[in-house]
């Protein structure tokens, strides 16, 4: 949605709702967020209740462009300022030591806080209107905990419209990026350097080009961060991911067994009960992935099969989300074939 098409009266109403402690869903360039006043512990608690989110799982605080980081963070290492200058507004979240004036409700009880400035024009308009641009909006993805993140306003309505927990849902069209922000931990630079807690659109290599340090993989003592549990981003239908050659064989076996398969793919594949072909590029695949998972979840299939994308590089974020979506589904194909044989 272009900035000139934003209804400022709607934005002001949403900002007032947030200031009064209500929940407002809004678009970002990654996914739609479920927003609350980050400095209102009761409002943040309402996010956790609406999502069914564990209390120790932190949320990310969204800031308007130019908002002072030192209000939210106890210290601002030069690496953090350099990354903010390079990538904000945009899909990068930084983990910093939390300032003492910030409630620990947004941090899951940790001494850190996740901060980002989104680039979607509706999100920016809302953040500038909220508390005169000086507030922060805590906003995990606007879906039930562990489920597929929403990339359309209708996805949010599908999850929450019946329970009356949201004051408003701002519609900003389809999220451009389509997967959640990259999360980099900068809270332990002196001992661990930068740590990549969650891959996303902004790569580790892009971060290294700015701060001259390649982020390392998470260690056991890394801060907890949004969307990093082993099982996450999962539809109700079981998900399995296979390489192209194996997938073709699996499709033939499941078809012979009379099983209904929903397929998400990017190369030529046999016809199935339901299928969506996504772009064979990292950005295109990421943009369409969550909508595809939601669409295939409604097809009455026994299984959602996904053609495994290439490994590494720009595909890292997509593979991370698919691995978590398929967690716990090991052996599902074998099990479906065995049930048929019996």
Secondary structure, DSSP 8 states (H G I E B T S, - for coil): --GGG--HHHHHHHHHHHHTT--EEE--SSS-EEEEETT-HHHHHHHHHHHT--TTS--EEEE-TT--GGGTBS---HHHHHHHHHH-SSSEEEEEEB-TTS-GGGGTT-SEEEEE----HHHHHHHHHGGGGT-EEEEEESSSTTS---SSHHHHHHHHTTTT--SEE----S-SS-S--EEEE-TTHHHH--EEEE--SS-HHHHHHHHS---EE--TTS---TT-SSS-S--SS-EEEE-HHHHHHHHHHHHHTT--EEEEESS-----SEEEE--SSHHHHHHHHHHHHHHHHTS--SEEEEE----SGGGHHHHHHHHHHTTT-TTHHHHHHHHHH-
